[in-house]
């Protein structure tokens, strides 16, 4: 019989680290194991895309030092991937051969990048993605001598990468199938403003197009064929989204659809296994890809794995980024704005978009009002009425 742990947490991103912290707070006597397949101590992954130009040192974004784990009765094993789960025996089988037993398990395996349909296995190394510290180090090294870079994507990560490339005096182009930037987070008008910002910074935007193929040429660059055009670039960076890492759960027989299906307490179809963060699919079918939501879910899953009965209340969290000296805040934007009362305000460089449902604030989009980010969040969470928003937030 292998070592027996009260709680095993698989994955050391925002959700996983929050889970072990909450589990210890709920039951200080619990023996907790955190397994990190990444190969690095747990770190804040969202910082990677913001430091491509300046670079970083290993450990720079570390969430906790080694002493923290010891003080909190948590054992950290870095570089240990879980190869399989035996739910009947409550066992984790590690890639290195070790077998560990758990009483409760939290799966916080996160998500992995989505790649274009044209990418084949033999092309690995001819393009870059950005998810882990290893990815970031590979990208920084790989684009050192590049001048023109094609970024596949129009979302937050694509904009952050473009911002960093401009800081490095490179010429980025963005290509995507959508008709606007950040379609899940920005209104049409906010996207137009951001387009103007990018164009002023010499970023080329190629909307409603996609990469068909790219091949190395004799000059060391890439000949890229798009659906509507073609071009030659020194590098390609893929930023078209992520998908939940569900292979481990699926092989173990857990209910998996787009993500690991969980109930309101973040419990999977196996009552001793919880899931949190980018890998968890909630009862309404949604999956959150905001790191603050992942952290919040991790706390709930960890507490419940240690004996609590907390319910995930699905509270909204804001997405923020700073690109090209522009602060972007988006929170709880409805997928279909029809049926919502929309109020848009512009003053100087500030844009505000408010979405009301039955005279209560449902979501916001704000450009260049960073000092009041917390107030906007409170307004959405507390569902301020129209008068409150007009008096305290509207310019």
C-alpha positions, 0 to 999 in steps of 0.5 A: 500500500502506498502513502495515504494522504487526507487530501491530494490536490492535482495541479498547482495553479491558482485553483490548486494552491487556493485549495491546499490553503483552504483545506489546511484552514478547514482542518489544520491536522489534515495531511495534504499533498500538492502535485505540480506537474509543471516542474516549477514551484507554484507561480502566478501564471498571469504574470508571464504575458506581461514580462516578455519584454523585460524577462524574468528569473525563475521563482520571480512570480512564486506564490509561496516559499518552501517554508509556507508549505511546511508551516501549513502541513502541506507537502509539495512535489514538483514535476510529479505528473499523475498518470492515472486515477483508480477511483475504486481504490482511491489511488493516484498513480504517478508517472514515475511509478509511485502509488499514493492513496487519498481520502479526498482529491481535488482536480485543479488540472487547469487548461491547455492551449488550443492549436489551429487545425493546421498544426501537426505534430512535426511542426512543433517548434515552428510556432510558439504558445504561452501557458507555462513558464517554460513556454514563456522562456521558449518564446523569449529565446525564440523571438530574440532575432525576430522582427515580424511576428504573426499572433493567431488570436484576438483575445486578451492574451493576444493583446498582451503579447502584442503589447510586449512585442511592441516594447521589444521594437518588433512588428506584430500582426494579429489575425483572427476569425472574429470581427472585433477584438476581445469579443467575449469581453468588449462591446462593439464601441470599446473594441473600436477604441482598442482597435484605434489604440493598437493601430496607433502603436503600429499593430496590424489587425487582420479580422475574419481570417485564419491561418491555412498553413505555414512553412519554413522558407530558405531565408529562415522565416515562415511563409504563412497562407491565410484564408484571404491573403498571405505573408512572410513572418519570422515567427508565429505565436498561437493565442486562440484560447484554451481547453480544459485538461480533462484526460485524467478525469475522463480515463478515471470514469468521471463525468466529463463534457466540455469540462469535469462536471461538478455540482454546486459544491464542486463535487464531481460524479465521484463523491470523494473527488472535487474539481476547481478552476479552468477544468470545472464545468458547472451545473449550467454548463459554464466554465470560468477562465478568469484566474480570480474565479479559479482561485475562489473555486479552489478555496471552496473545493479545498474546504469541502474536501476537508469536510466543509459543505460550502456552495459555489455561488457563481459570483462574477469576477472582473477581468483586467489588463493593461496594454498599450497604456490602456487599462481594460476592465470587463466584468459579467458581460452578457453573451447576448446583450439583447434584452439588457439596457445598455448605457455607454458613456465616453469622456476624454480617454475613459469609456464606460459600458453598463449593462442593466437587467430590470434596472439592476447592474448586471455587467460593466466594461470600462477603459482607463478608469483603473483607480475605481476598479474595485468600486465597479466590481462591488457595483456588479456583485451588489447589483446596484440600481440605475440611480446608484450607478448614475450617482457614483460611477457614471462620468 
